[in-house]
Amino acid sequence: MSEIDPIREFVVQNFLFGDGHRLQHNTSFIESGIIDSTGILELTTFLEEAYGISIEDHELTPENMDSLLNVATFVDRKRAAAGNGT
């Protein structure tokens, strides 16, 4: 999961205000109160711009967007499907 570090940096800077000590790869954004529904939209915009992917509304599920691990796996999958994975 090559994308986990930049995604972690975005989440820490934008939602945890630089304090990422409690953020593990499998920490649930929703259950831990890190990201709310508006935050998911901000994260989606970041992912689309940073990785050149398009995220559909039906893809905004916990399986894809509720932890660093889930998001990184989702991004890797989207990039591979589009043929622009690294």
Buried (B, 14 or more C-beta within 10 A) or exposed (E): EEBBEBBBEBBBEBBBEEEBEEBEEEBBBBEEEBBEEEBBEBBBEBBEEEBEBEBEEEBBEEEBBBBBBBBBBBBBBBBEEEEEBE
